[in-house]
Amino acid sequence: MARYPMRISAYVANSGSSTVSIYDTTLDRRVGAAQVGRGPSGVGASPDGDEVYVANSRSDTVTFINTTNRLPTATVPVEHRPFSAVPTRDGRHVLVANFGSDSVSVISVRSHDVIATVPVGQLPHSITTVPDGSAYVTDNGDRAVTVLDPHGHAVRDIRVGDFPSGISSSPSGHRVYVSNTGSGTVSVIDTDKNTVVGTLPGGRAPLGNAVSPDGRRLYVADSGRNCLLIIDIPTRRVVARIHVGVKPQGVAVTPDGGRVWVTNEASDSVSVIDPGERRVRLTLPAGHEPEGIAITPR
């Protein structure tokens, strides 16, 4: 039987205030907040939308939040300085990039236990997953992306640009996009060959990025110029630069593709962008130093 659709919500990790701000993306307003650990940085939403996962970089923990009542349900210790927390495509595990330990923790969603710790490259930053169960981890200190197979084993390193940070994948999973903050570019990885097959412009200092649901647009937070880039993927051209707040970090897209949300770390705000009209629709207050953002899938 089909489930009644949940209200689609955005969860924003406020690294300077140990909270997660919660927004209704239909009403475009903040509807609550949850207390988490110290230094929350990355957020991931489960495939069914029932939970979100928050990496607390200064507490060395991951907080599980129930999206129905918006309350924390578990706190799981991981290794040093976790920066991001992303569920696997089957929803059974959460993958945590431990920036300070050069590793990825694998958490069981069912038991809330760390069932594996996988060594990766230096300073792992962000993670994306693809439909076959593989995961791609940006190694910020190595100019590389580590590929994890569906069993959680590191099987390959792919060379990219300087200081790779944000990462996302196309809806099909055939392409992965890596923001190279130090190079001002975005590397395009073919996941069938696990090689870089192209480079997109990324502005001065690209951080978070996200792909549109149709796979034709890439949205990139250019923290060096305080704008969101809209890149046409087929032509590899920047088609719009939309000014947002100061030092944009995280990017997320609503499931229908109608809105793009951007966190502005130095402005304590979130910009809500209409990508069709290529303008900021409104700016909402966040907690102190918002970084990561996730939007529930339904």
MIDOSE-1310 file (N, C-alpha, C; in nm, 2 decimals, decimal comma, always signed):
residues 298
mary	+0,08/-0,12/+0,00/+0,00/+0,00/+0,00/+0,09/+0,12/+0,00; +0,04/+0,23/-0,07/+0,12/+0,35/-0,08/+0,10/+0,42/+0,06; +0,21/+0,48/+0,10/+0,21/+0,55/+0,23/+0,17/+0,70/+0,20; +0,10/+0,75/+0,30/+0,07/+0,90/+0,29/+0,19/+0,98/+0,29
pmri	+0,21/+1,07/+0,19/+0,33/+1,14/+0,18/+0,35/+1,24/+0,30; +0,48/+1,24/+0,35/+0,51/+1,32/+0,46/+0,53/+1,46/+0,41; +0,53/+1,56/+0,49/+0,56/+1,70/+0,46/+0,72/+1,70/+0,43; +0,75/+1,76/+0,32/+0,90/+1,76/+0,29/+0,96/+1,87/+0,37
sayv	+1,07/+1,84/+0,44/+1,14/+1,93/+0,53/+1,28/+1,94/+0,50; +1,34/+2,06/+0,54/+1,48/+2,08/+0,53/+1,54/+2,08/+0,67; +1,65/+2,02/+0,68/+1,73/+2,01/+0,81/+1,86/+2,08/+0,79; +1,89/+2,18/+0,87/+2,02/+2,26/+0,86/+2,10/+2,24/+0,98
ansg	+2,22/+2,20/+0,97/+2,32/+2,18/+1,08/+2,38/+2,32/+1,11; +2,36/+2,37/+1,23/+2,42/+2,50/+1,27/+2,55/+2,47/+1,36; +2,66/+2,47/+1,29/+2,78/+2,43/+1,36/+2,82/+2,51/+1,48; +2,78/+2,64/+1,48/+2,81/+2,73/+1,59/+2,72/+2,73/+1,71
sstv	+2,60/+2,66/+1,69/+2,51/+2,66/+1,80/+2,45/+2,53/+1,84; +2,51/+2,42/+1,80/+2,48/+2,28/+1,84/+2,33/+2,25/+1,82; +2,28/+2,30/+1,72/+2,13/+2,28/+1,69/+2,12/+2,24/+1,54; +2,00/+2,18/+1,51/+1,96/+2,17/+1,37/+1,83/+2,25/+1,36
siyd	+1,83/+2,34/+1,26/+1,70/+2,41/+1,23/+1,62/+2,33/+1,13; +1,49/+2,33/+1,15/+1,40/+2,25/+1,07/+1,30/+2,34/+1,00; +1,28/+2,32/+0,87/+1,20/+2,41/+0,78/+1,10/+2,33/+0,71; +0,98/+2,38/+0,69/+0,88/+2,33/+0,60/+0,91/+2,39/+0,46
ttld	+0,94/+2,30/+0,36/+0,98/+2,36/+0,23/+0,86/+2,40/+0,15; +0,74/+2,36/+0,19/+0,62/+2,40/+0,12/+0,58/+2,54/+0,16; +0,58/+2,56/+0,29/+0,54/+2,69/+0,35/+0,66/+2,79/+0,35; +0,78/+2,74/+0,33/+0,90/+2,83/+0,33/+0,92/+2,90/+0,46
rrvg	+0,91/+2,82/+0,57/+0,93/+2,88/+0,70/+0,99/+2,78/+0,80; +1,06/+2,83/+0,90/+1,12/+2,75/+1,00/+1,01/+2,70/+1,10; +1,01/+2,57/+1,13/+0,90/+2,51/+1,21/+0,95/+2,45/+1,34; +1,09/+2,45/+1,36/+1,14/+2,40/+1,48/+1,29/+2,38/+1,48
aaqv	+1,34/+2,33/+1,59/+1,48/+2,30/+1,60/+1,50/+2,19/+1,69; +1,62/+2,12/+1,67/+1,65/+2,00/+1,76/+1,79/+2,03/+1,81; +1,81/+1,99/+1,94/+1,94/+2,00/+2,00/+2,02/+1,88/+1,97; +2,14/+1,90/+1,92/+2,23/+1,78/+1,88/+2,36/+1,80/+1,96
grgp	+2,47/+1,74/+1,90/+2,60/+1,75/+1,97/+2,67/+1,88/+1,93; +2,79/+1,89/+1,97/+2,87/+2,01/+1,95/+2,93/+2,01/+1,80; +2,92/+2,13/+1,74/+2,97/+2,14/+1,61/+2,91/+2,06/+1,50; +2,77/+2,06/+1,49/+2,71/+1,98/+1,38/+2,75/+2,04/+1,25
sgvg	+2,79/+1,95/+1,15/+2,83/+2,00/+1,02/+2,75/+1,94/+0,91; +2,75/+1,81/+0,90/+2,68/+1,74/+0,79/+2,55/+1,68/+0,83; +2,45/+1,67/+0,73/+2,32/+1,61/+0,76/+2,29/+1,52/+0,64; +2,23/+1,41/+0,67/+2,17/+1,32/+0,56/+2,03/+1,27/+0,60
aspd	+1,95/+1,25/+0,50/+1,81/+1,21/+0,52/+1,80/+1,06/+0,47; +1,73/+0,98/+0,54/+1,71/+0,84/+0,51/+1,62/+0,83/+0,38; +1,63/+0,72/+0,30/+1,56/+0,71/+0,18/+1,41/+0,72/+0,20; +1,36/+0,67/+0,31/+1,21/+0,68/+0,34/+1,17/+0,81/+0,40
gdev	+1,26/+0,89/+0,44/+1,23/+1,02/+0,50/+1,20/+1,01/+0,64; +1,21/+0,90/+0,71/+1,17/+0,88/+0,85/+1,27/+0,93/+0,95; +1,40/+0,94/+0,90/+1,51/+0,99/+0,99/+1,60/+1,08/+0,92; +1,67/+1,16/+1,00/+1,79/+1,23/+0,95/+1,91/+1,20/+1,04
yvan	+2,03/+1,22/+0,99/+2,15/+1,19/+1,06/+2,24/+1,31/+1,06; +2,29/+1,34/+1,18/+2,37/+1,47/+1,19/+2,51/+1,43/+1,24; +2,61/+1,47/+1,17/+2,75/+1,45/+1,22/+2,79/+1,57/+1,31; +2,83/+1,54/+1,43/+2,86/+1,64/+1,53/+3,02/+1,64/+1,54
srsd	+3,08/+1,74/+1,47/+3,22/+1,73/+1,45/+3,30/+1,75/+1,58; +3,25/+1,83/+1,67/+3,32/+1,85/+1,80/+3,28/+1,76/+1,91; +3,18/+1,67/+1,89/+3,14/+1,57/+1,99/+3,19/+1,43/+1,95; +3,23/+1,42/+1,83/+3,27/+1,28/+1,77/+3,15/+1,19/+1,78
tvtf	+3,03/+1,24/+1,74/+2,91/+1,16/+1,75/+2,82/+1,18/+1,62; +2,73/+1,10/+1,61/+2,62/+1,12/+1,51/+2,49/+1,11/+1,58; +2,40/+1,21/+1,56/+2,27/+1,21/+1,62/+2,16/+1,16/+1,52; +2,08/+1,07/+1,56/+1,96/+1,02/+1,48/+1,84/+1,11/+1,52
intt	+1,77/+1,16/+1,43/+1,65/+1,24/+1,46/+1,53/+1,18/+1,38; +1,42/+1,16/+1,46/+1,29/+1,11/+1,40/+1,22/+1,23/+1,34; +1,19/+1,22/+1,21/+1,13/+1,33/+1,14/+0,98/+1,35/+1,17; +0,92/+1,25/+1,24/+0,78/+1,27/+1,27/+0,76/+1,36/+1,39
nrlp	+0,84/+1,34/+1,49/+0,83/+1,43/+1,61/+0,94/+1,53/+1,62; +1,04/+1,51/+1,53/+1,16/+1,60/+1,52/+1,24/+1,60/+1,65; +1,25/+1,48/+1,71/+1,33/+1,46/+1,83/+1,44/+1,36/+1,81; +1,55/+1,38/+1,87/+1,67/+1,29/+1,87/+1,62/+1,15/+1,93
tatv	+1,67/+1,05/+1,86/+1,64/+0,91/+1,91/+1,76/+0,84/+1,96; +1,88/+0,88/+1,91/+2,00/+0,80/+1,94/+2,12/+0,89/+1,92; +2,23/+0,87/+1,99/+2,36/+0,94/+1,97/+2,46/+0,83/+1,96; +2,53/+0,82/+1,85/+2,63/+0,71/+1,83/+2,77/+0,77/+1,82
pveh	+2,86/+0,72/+1,91/+3,00/+0,77/+1,90/+3,07/+0,71/+1,78; +3,15/+0,80/+1,71/+3,23/+0,76/+1,60/+3,37/+0,80/+1,62; +3,45/+0,81/+1,52/+3,59/+0,85/+1,53/+3,60/+1,01/+1,53; +3,72/+1,06/+1,51/+3,75/+1,20/+1,54/+3,70/+1,29/+1,43
rpfs	+3,63/+1,39/+1,46/+3,59/+1,50/+1,38/+3,50/+1,45/+1,26; +3,39/+1,39/+1,29/+3,30/+1,35/+1,18/+3,25/+1,47/+1,11; +3,25/+1,47/+0,97/+3,21/+1,59/+0,90/+3,07/+1,57/+0,83; +3,05/+1,45/+0,78/+2,92/+1,42/+0,71/+2,87/+1,29/+0,75
avpt	+2,74/+1,27/+0,73/+2,67/+1,15/+0,76/+2,56/+1,12/+0,66; +2,58/+1,01/+0,58/+2,50/+0,99/+0,46/+2,45/+0,84/+0,47; +2,32/+0,82/+0,45/+2,27/+0,68/+0,44/+2,30/+0,61/+0,32; +2,32/+0,48/+0,32/+2,33/+0,40/+0,20/+2,20/+0,40/+0,13
rdgr	+2,20/+0,36/+0,00/+2,08/+0,37/-0,08/+1,97/+0,27/-0,03; +2,01/+0,16/+0,03/+1,91/+0,07/+0,09/+1,86/+0,11/+0,22; +1,92/+0,22/+0,28/+1,87/+0,27/+0,41/+1,92/+0,19/+0,53; +2,00/+0,09/+0,51/+2,04/+0,00/+0,62/+2,15/+0,05/+0,71
hvlv	+2,23/+0,14/+0,65/+2,35/+0,19/+0,71/+2,37/+0,34/+0,69; +2,44/+0,40/+0,78/+2,49/+0,54/+0,77/+2,64/+0,54/+0,76; +2,69/+0,61/+0,66/+2,83/+0,63/+0,63/+2,87/+0,76/+0,69; +2,98/+0,76/+0,77/+3,02/+0,89/+0,83/+3,17/+0,91/+0,80
anfg	+3,19/+1,03/+0,74/+3,33/+1,07/+0,70/+3,39/+1,13/+0,82; +3,49/+1,07/+0,88/+3,57/+1,12/+1,00/+3,69/+1,20/+0,95; +3,67/+1,33/+0,95/+3,77/+1,42/+0,89/+3,90/+1,41/+0,97; +3,89/+1,39/+1,10/+4,01/+1,39/+1,18/+4,08/+1,25/+1,20
sdsv	+4,02/+1,15/+1,14/+4,07/+1,01/+1,16/+4,10/+0,94/+1,03; +4,08/+1,01/+0,92/+4,10/+0,95/+0,79/+4,03/+0,81/+0,77; +3,90/+0,82/+0,81/+3,83/+0,69/+0,81/+3,68/+0,72/+0,78; +3,61/+0,61/+0,75/+3,46/+0,62/+0,73/+3,40/+0,52/+0,83
svis	+3,31/+0,56/+0,92/+3,24/+0,47/+1,01/+3,11/+0,43/+0,94; +3,08/+0,30/+0,96/+2,96/+0,24/+0,91/+2,87/+0,21/+1,03; +2,75/+0,27/+1,03/+2,66/+0,26/+1,15/+2,54/+0,18/+1,10; +2,50/+0,08/+1,18/+2,38/+0,01/+1,15/+2,26/+0,09/+1,20
vrsh	+2,17/+0,12/+1,10/+2,05/+0,20/+1,14/+1,96/+0,12/+1,24; +1,96/-0,01/+1,23/+1,87/-0,09/+1,32/+1,92/-0,09/+1,46; +2,06/-0,11/+1,48/+2,11/-0,13/+1,61/+2,18/-0,01/+1,67; +2,21/+0,09/+1,58/+2,28/+0,21/+1,62/+2,42/+0,18/+1,67
dvia	+2,48/+0,07/+1,61/+2,62/+0,03/+1,64/+2,71/+0,06/+1,52; +2,83/+0,10/+1,55/+2,93/+0,11/+1,44/+2,98/-0,04/+1,41; +2,95/-0,08/+1,29/+2,98/-0,22/+1,26/+3,11/-0,23/+1,18; +3,16/-0,12/+1,13/+3,29/-0,12/+1,06/+3,35/+0,02/+1,06
tvpv	+3,48/+0,02/+1,05/+3,56/+0,15/+1,03/+3,65/+0,12/+0,91; +3,64/+0,20/+0,81/+3,71/+0,18/+0,69/+3,82/+0,29/+0,67; +3,94/+0,26/+0,65/+4,04/+0,36/+0,63/+4,02/+0,42/+0,48; +4,03/+0,55/+0,47/+4,03/+0,62/+0,34/+4,14/+0,71/+0,33
gqlp	+4,13/+0,81/+0,25/+4,24/+0,91/+0,23/+4,25/+1,01/+0,34; +4,33/+1,11/+0,32/+4,35/+1,21/+0,43/+4,23/+1,31/+0,43; +4,18/+1,34/+0,55/+4,08/+1,44/+0,57/+3,95/+1,42/+0,49; +3,89/+1,30/+0,51/+3,76/+1,28/+0,44/+3,65/+1,38/+0,47
hsit	+3,59/+1,43/+0,37/+3,50/+1,55/+0,39/+3,35/+1,51/+0,37; +3,32/+1,47/+0,25/+3,18/+1,44/+0,22/+3,16/+1,31/+0,14; +3,04/+1,26/+0,14/+3,01/+1,13/+0,08/+2,88/+1,14/-0,01; +2,88/+1,07/-0,12/+2,76/+1,05/-0,19/+2,75/+0,90/-0,23
tvpd	+2,63/+0,85/-0,25/+2,61/+0,71/-0,28/+2,54/+0,70/-0,42; +2,55/+0,58/-0,48/+2,49/+0,56/-0,61/+2,40/+0,43/-0,60; +2,31/+0,41/-0,69/+2,22/+0,30/-0,68/+2,27/+0,16/-0,66; +2,39/+0,13/-0,72/+2,45/-0,01/-0,70/+2,50/-0,03/-0,56
gsay	+2,50/+0,07/-0,47/+2,54/+0,05/-0,34/+2,68/+0,10/-0,31; +2,75/+0,15/-0,41/+2,88/+0,21/-0,39/+2,87/+0,35/-0,33; +2,98/+0,39/-0,27/+2,99/+0,53/-0,22/+3,12/+0,59/-0,26; +3,11/+0,73/-0,27/+3,23/+0,80/-0,31/+3,26/+0,91/-0,20
vtdn	+3,38/+0,91/-0,16/+3,42/+0,99/-0,04/+3,53/+1,09/-0,09; +3,51/+1,22/-0,07/+3,61/+1,32/-0,10/+3,72/+1,32/+0,01; +3,84/+1,31/-0,03/+3,96/+1,32/+0,06/+4,02/+1,45/+0,04; +3,98/+1,54/+0,13/+4,02/+1,68/+0,12/+4,17/+1,71/+0,12
gdra	+4,24/+1,62/+0,19/+4,38/+1,64/+0,20/+4,46/+1,56/+0,10; +4,40/+1,49/+0,01/+4,47/+1,40/-0,08/+4,45/+1,43/-0,23; +4,37/+1,53/-0,27/+4,33/+1,55/-0,41/+4,27/+1,42/-0,47; +4,19/+1,36/-0,39/+4,14/+1,23/-0,44/+4,00/+1,20/-0,39
vtvl	+3,93/+1,11/-0,45/+3,80/+1,05/-0,41/+3,82/+0,90/-0,39; +3,79/+0,85/-0,27/+3,79/+0,71/-0,24/+3,66/+0,64/-0,28; +3,67/+0,53/-0,35/+3,55/+0,46/-0,39/+3,53/+0,34/-0,29; +3,41/+0,33/-0,23/+3,38/+0,22/-0,14/+3,28/+0,13/-0,22
dphg	+3,31/+0,00/-0,22/+3,22/-0,09/-0,29/+3,09/-0,12/-0,20; +2,99/-0,19/-0,26/+2,87/-0,21/-0,18/+2,89/-0,28/-0,04; +3,00/-0,35/-0,03/+3,03/-0,41/+0,10/+3,11/-0,32/+0,20; +3,14/-0,20/+0,16/+3,21/-0,11/+0,24/+3,36/-0,12/+0,23
havr	+3,41/-0,18/+0,13/+3,56/-0,19/+0,12/+3,61/-0,08/+0,02; +3,72/-0,02/+0,06/+3,78/+0,08/-0,03/+3,85/+0,01/-0,14; +3,80/+0,04/-0,26/+3,85/-0,03/-0,38/+3,93/+0,05/-0,48; +3,92/+0,18/-0,47/+3,99/+0,27/-0,57/+4,00/+0,41/-0,52
dirv	+4,11/+0,48/-0,56/+4,13/+0,62/-0,54/+4,13/+0,69/-0,68; +4,05/+0,79/-0,69/+4,04/+0,87/-0,82/+4,10/+1,01/-0,80; +4,19/+1,04/-0,88/+4,26/+1,17/-0,87/+4,16/+1,28/-0,92; +4,15/+1,39/-0,84/+4,06/+1,50/-0,88/+4,15/+1,63/-0,86
gdfp	+4,08/+1,74/-0,83/+4,15/+1,87/-0,81/+4,19/+1,89/-0,67; +4,23/+2,02/-0,64/+4,28/+2,06/-0,50/+4,16/+2,07/-0,40; +4,18/+2,01/-0,29/+4,09/+2,02/-0,17/+3,95/+1,99/-0,21; +3,93/+1,86/-0,26/+3,79/+1,82/-0,29/+3,70/+1,82/-0,17
sgis	+3,58/+1,88/-0,18/+3,49/+1,89/-0,07/+3,35/+1,84/-0,09; +3,26/+1,92/-0,14/+3,13/+1,88/-0,17/+3,12/+1,77/-0,28; +3,02/+1,69/-0,27/+3,01/+1,58/-0,37/+2,86/+1,54/-0,38; +2,82/+1,51/-0,51/+2,68/+1,46/-0,53/+2,68/+1,37/-0,65
ssps	+2,57/+1,30/-0,67/+2,56/+1,21/-0,78/+2,43/+1,24/-0,86; +2,43/+1,20/-0,99/+2,32/+1,22/-1,07/+2,21/+1,12/-1,03; +2,08/+1,14/-1,07/+1,98/+1,05/-1,03/+2,00/+0,91/-1,08; +2,06/+0,89/-1,20/+2,09/+0,76/-1,25/+2,21/+0,69/-1,18
ghrv	+2,29/+0,77/-1,12/+2,41/+0,72/-1,05/+2,53/+0,70/-1,15; +2,52/+0,74/-1,27/+2,63/+0,72/-1,37/+2,73/+0,83/-1,36; +2,70/+0,94/-1,29/+2,80/+1,05/-1,28/+2,80/+1,10/-1,14; +2,92/+1,13/-1,09/+2,94/+1,19/-0,96/+3,02/+1,33/-0,98
yvsn	+2,98/+1,43/-0,91/+3,03/+1,56/-0,92/+3,10/+1,60/-0,80; +3,23/+1,65/-0,81/+3,32/+1,68/-0,70/+3,36/+1,82/-0,70; +3,33/+1,90/-0,60/+3,37/+2,04/-0,59/+3,52/+2,04/-0,54; +3,61/+2,10/-0,63/+3,75/+2,11/-0,59/+3,77/+2,26/-0,54
tgsg	+3,76/+2,27/-0,41/+3,76/+2,41/-0,36/+3,89/+2,49/-0,39; +4,00/+2,42/-0,39/+4,13/+2,49/-0,42/+4,15/+2,51/-0,57; +4,08/+2,44/-0,65/+4,11/+2,45/-0,80/+4,00/+2,54/-0,87; +3,89/+2,56/-0,80/+3,78/+2,64/-0,87/+3,71/+2,56/-0,98
tvsv	+3,71/+2,43/-0,96/+3,65/+2,34/-1,07/+3,56/+2,23/-1,00; +3,49/+2,16/-1,09/+3,41/+2,05/-1,05/+3,45/+1,93/-1,14; +3,50/+1,82/-1,08/+3,54/+1,70/-1,15/+3,42/+1,62/-1,17; +3,41/+1,56/-1,29/+3,29/+1,47/-1,33/+3,35/+1,33/-1,34
idtd	+3,30/+1,24/-1,26/+3,34/+1,10/-1,25/+3,24/+1,01/-1,32; +3,28/+0,93/-1,41/+3,20/+0,82/-1,47/+3,21/+0,70/-1,37; +3,09/+0,67/-1,31/+3,09/+0,56/-1,21/+3,10/+0,42/-1,27; +3,08/+0,41/-1,40/+3,10/+0,28/-1,46/+3,25/+0,25/-1,48
kntv	+3,33/+0,35/-1,51/+3,47/+0,33/-1,53/+3,55/+0,38/-1,41; +3,49/+0,45/-1,32/+3,56/+0,52/-1,20/+3,68/+0,60/-1,25; +3,65/+0,68/-1,34/+3,76/+0,78/-1,39/+3,69/+0,91/-1,41; +3,78/+1,02/-1,41/+3,73/+1,15/-1,44/+3,71/+1,17/-1,59
vgtl	+3,59/+1,21/-1,63/+3,57/+1,22/-1,77/+3,54/+1,36/-1,81; +3,55/+1,46/-1,72/+3,52/+1,60/-1,76/+3,55/+1,69/-1,64; +3,55/+1,82/-1,67/+3,57/+1,92/-1,57/+3,47/+2,03/-1,60; +3,40/+2,08/-1,49/+3,31/+2,19/-1,50/+3,36/+2,31/-1,43
pggr	+3,32/+2,43/-1,47/+3,37/+2,55/-1,40/+3,30/+2,55/-1,26; +3,38/+2,59/-1,16/+3,32/+2,59/-1,02/+3,33/+2,73/-0,95; +3,37/+2,83/-1,02/+3,38/+2,96/-0,95/+3,51/+2,97/-0,88; +3,52/+3,06/-0,78/+3,64/+3,08/-0,71/+3,67/+2,97/-0,60
aplg	+3,58/+2,93/-0,53/+3,60/+2,83/-0,42/+3,47/+2,75/-0,40; +3,45/+2,65/-0,49/+3,32/+2,57/-0,47/+3,32/+2,48/-0,35; +3,21/+2,48/-0,29/+3,19/+2,39/-0,17/+3,08/+2,29/-0,20; +2,96/+2,30/-0,13/+2,86/+2,21/-0,16/+2,80/+2,21/-0,30
navs	+2,75/+2,10/-0,35/+2,68/+2,09/-0,48/+2,57/+1,99/-0,47; +2,48/+2,01/-0,57/+2,36/+1,92/-0,58/+2,32/+1,92/-0,72; +2,26/+1,80/-0,76/+2,21/+1,78/-0,90/+2,06/+1,80/-0,90; +2,01/+1,85/-1,01/+1,86/+1,86/-1,03/+1,80/+1,73/-1,05
pdgr	+1,68/+1,71/-1,02/+1,61/+1,57/-1,03/+1,62/+1,52/-1,17; +1,62/+1,61/-1,28/+1,63/+1,56/-1,41/+1,77/+1,54/-1,46; +1,87/+1,57/-1,37/+2,01/+1,54/-1,41/+2,07/+1,64/-1,50; +2,00/+1,75/-1,53/+2,06/+1,84/-1,64/+2,12/+1,96/-1,58
rlyv	+2,10/+1,99/-1,45/+2,16/+2,11/-1,39/+2,24/+2,07/-1,26; +2,35/+2,14/-1,24/+2,43/+2,12/-1,12/+2,43/+2,26/-1,05; +2,40/+2,25/-0,92/+2,40/+2,37/-0,84/+2,52/+2,37/-0,75; +2,60/+2,47/-0,75/+2,73/+2,48/-0,68/+2,74/+2,60/-0,60
adsg	+2,77/+2,59/-0,47/+2,79/+2,70/-0,38/+2,93/+2,75/-0,40; +2,95/+2,87/-0,45/+3,08/+2,93/-0,47/+3,10/+3,02/-0,35; +3,18/+2,97/-0,25/+3,20/+3,04/-0,12/+3,29/+3,16/-0,14; +3,37/+3,16/-0,25/+3,46/+3,27/-0,27/+3,39/+3,39/-0,33
rncl	+3,28/+3,38/-0,39/+3,21/+3,49/-0,45/+3,07/+3,50/-0,40; +3,03/+3,43/-0,29/+2,90/+3,44/-0,23/+2,79/+3,42/-0,32; +2,79/+3,32/-0,41/+2,68/+3,30/-0,50/+2,66/+3,15/-0,52; +2,54/+3,12/-0,58/+2,51/+2,99/-0,63/+2,53/+2,99/-0,78
liid	+2,61/+2,89/-0,83/+2,62/+2,87/-0,97/+2,52/+2,77/-1,02; +2,45/+2,80/-1,13/+2,37/+2,71/-1,20/+2,45/+2,67/-1,33; +2,48/+2,54/-1,33/+2,56/+2,49/-1,44/+2,48/+2,40/-1,53; +2,47/+2,42/-1,66/+2,41/+2,33/-1,76/+2,51/+2,22/-1,78
iptr	+2,47/+2,10/-1,74/+2,56/+1,99/-1,75/+2,59/+1,94/-1,89; +2,49/+1,93/-1,98/+2,53/+1,89/-2,12/+2,62/+1,98/-2,19; +2,61/+2,12/-2,17/+2,70/+2,21/-2,24/+2,82/+2,25/-2,15; +2,82/+2,21/-2,02/+2,93/+2,25/-1,93/+2,95/+2,40/-1,92
rvva	+2,84/+2,47/-1,92/+2,84/+2,62/-1,91/+2,77/+2,66/-1,78; +2,82/+2,77/-1,72/+2,75/+2,84/-1,61/+2,65/+2,93/-1,68; +2,52/+2,90/-1,65/+2,41/+2,97/-1,71/+2,35/+3,08/-1,61; +2,39/+3,08/-1,48/+2,35/+3,18/-1,39/+2,44/+3,18/-1,27
rihv	+2,45/+3,30/-1,22/+2,52/+3,32/-1,09/+2,43/+3,40/-1,00; +2,38/+3,34/-0,89/+2,28/+3,41/-0,81/+2,34/+3,44/-0,67; +2,34/+3,57/-0,64/+2,41/+3,61/-0,51/+2,32/+3,57/-0,39; +2,39/+3,50/-0,30/+2,32/+3,46/-0,18/+2,38/+3,53/-0,06
gvkp	+2,39/+3,46/+0,06/+2,46/+3,52/+0,18/+2,61/+3,50/+0,17; +2,67/+3,53/+0,29/+2,81/+3,52/+0,29/+2,86/+3,38/+0,33; +2,96/+3,33/+0,25/+3,02/+3,20/+0,26/+2,92/+3,09/+0,25; +2,85/+3,08/+0,14/+2,76/+2,96/+0,12/+2,83/+2,83/+0,13
qgva	+2,76/+2,73/+0,19/+2,83/+2,60/+0,22/+2,75/+2,49/+0,16; +2,63/+2,46/+0,22/+2,56/+2,34/+0,17/+2,45/+2,37/+0,07; +2,42/+2,28/-0,01/+2,32/+2,29/-0,12/+2,23/+2,17/-0,12; +2,10/+2,19/-0,13/+2,00/+2,08/-0,14/+1,89/+2,12/-0,23
vtpd	+1,83/+2,03/-0,30/+1,72/+2,05/-0,39/+1,60/+1,98/-0,35; +1,48/+2,04/-0,36/+1,35/+1,98/-0,33/+1,33/+1,87/-0,43; +1,25/+1,76/-0,39/+1,23/+1,65/-0,48/+1,17/+1,69/-0,62; +1,09/+1,79/-0,62/+1,03/+1,83/-0,75/+1,12/+1,92/-0,83
ggrv	+1,24/+1,96/-0,77/+1,33/+2,05/-0,84/+1,29/+2,19/-0,85; +1,19/+2,23/-0,78/+1,14/+2,37/-0,79/+1,21/+2,47/-0,70; +1,28/+2,42/-0,60/+1,36/+2,51/-0,51/+1,49/+2,45/-0,48; +1,59/+2,54/-0,47/+1,72/+2,51/-0,42/+1,75/+2,58/-0,29
wvtn	+1,80/+2,51/-0,19/+1,82/+2,57/-0,06/+1,97/+2,58/-0,04; +2,02/+2,69/+0,01/+2,17/+2,71/+0,03/+2,19/+2,77/+0,17; +2,28/+2,71/+0,24/+2,32/+2,76/+0,38/+2,43/+2,86/+0,36; +2,42/+2,97/+0,44/+2,51/+3,08/+0,44/+2,58/+3,09/+0,57
easd	+2,70/+3,03/+0,58/+2,77/+3,01/+0,71/+2,79/+3,14/+0,78; +2,84/+3,24/+0,71/+2,88/+3,37/+0,78/+2,76/+3,47/+0,79; +2,65/+3,43/+0,74/+2,53/+3,52/+0,75/+2,42/+3,46/+0,84; +2,44/+3,34/+0,89/+2,35/+3,28/+0,98/+2,21/+3,27/+0,91
svsv	+2,21/+3,23/+0,79/+2,08/+3,23/+0,71/+2,08/+3,12/+0,61; +1,96/+3,10/+0,55/+1,94/+3,00/+0,44/+1,87/+3,08/+0,33; +1,93/+3,07/+0,21/+1,87/+3,12/+0,09/+1,78/+3,02/+0,02; +1,66/+3,06/-0,02/+1,57/+2,97/-0,10/+1,56/+3,03/-0,24
idpg	+1,60/+2,95/-0,33/+1,62/+3,00/-0,47/+1,52/+2,93/-0,56; +1,46/+3,01/-0,65/+1,38/+2,96/-0,76/+1,47/+2,94/-0,88; +1,51/+2,81/-0,92/+1,60/+2,79/-1,02/+1,55/+2,83/-1,16; +1,41/+2,82/-1,17/+1,35/+2,85/-1,30/+1,36/+3,00/-1,33
errv	+1,33/+3,08/-1,23/+1,34/+3,23/-1,24/+1,48/+3,28/-1,22; +1,57/+3,19/-1,16/+1,71/+3,22/-1,13/+1,72/+3,34/-1,04; +1,65/+3,33/-0,93/+1,65/+3,44/-0,83/+1,63/+3,38/-0,69; +1,68/+3,46/-0,59/+1,65/+3,43/-0,45/+1,51/+3,46/-0,42
rltl	+1,43/+3,36/-0,38/+1,29/+3,38/-0,35/+1,27/+3,44/-0,21; +1,35/+3,40/-0,11/+1,35/+3,46/+0,02/+1,47/+3,41/+0,09; +1,50/+3,48/+0,21/+1,61/+3,44/+0,29/+1,55/+3,42/+0,43; +1,59/+3,30/+0,49/+1,53/+3,26/+0,62/+1,64/+3,26/+0,73
pagh	+1,61/+3,29/+0,85/+1,71/+3,29/+0,96/+1,75/+3,14/+0,99; +1,87/+3,12/+1,03/+1,92/+2,99/+1,07/+1,98/+3,01/+1,21; +2,04/+2,90/+1,26/+2,12/+2,92/+1,38/+2,26/+2,98/+1,35; +2,35/+2,97/+1,44/+2,49/+3,02/+1,42/+2,57/+2,93/+1,33
epeg	+2,63/+2,98/+1,22/+2,72/+2,91/+1,13/+2,65/+2,79/+1,07; +2,55/+2,80/+0,99/+2,49/+2,69/+0,93/+2,58/+2,63/+0,82; +2,59/+2,50/+0,82/+2,68/+2,43/+0,72/+2,60/+2,33/+0,63; +2,59/+2,21/+0,68/+2,52/+2,11/+0,60/+2,37/+2,12/+0,60
iait	+2,31/+2,07/+0,49/+2,17/+2,07/+0,48/+2,12/+1,94/+0,41; +2,00/+1,89/+0,45/+1,94/+1,78/+0,38/+1,79/+1,80/+0,37; +1,73/+1,76/+0,26/+1,59/+1,78/+0,24/+1,53/+1,63/+0,23; +1,43/+1,61/+0,31/+1,37/+1,47/+0,31/+1,31/+1,44/+0,18
pr	+1,31/+1,32/+0,13/+1,27/+1,29/-0,01/+1,12/+1,29/-0,03; +1,04/+1,29/+0,07/+0,90/+1,30/+0,05/+0,83/+1,35/+0,17
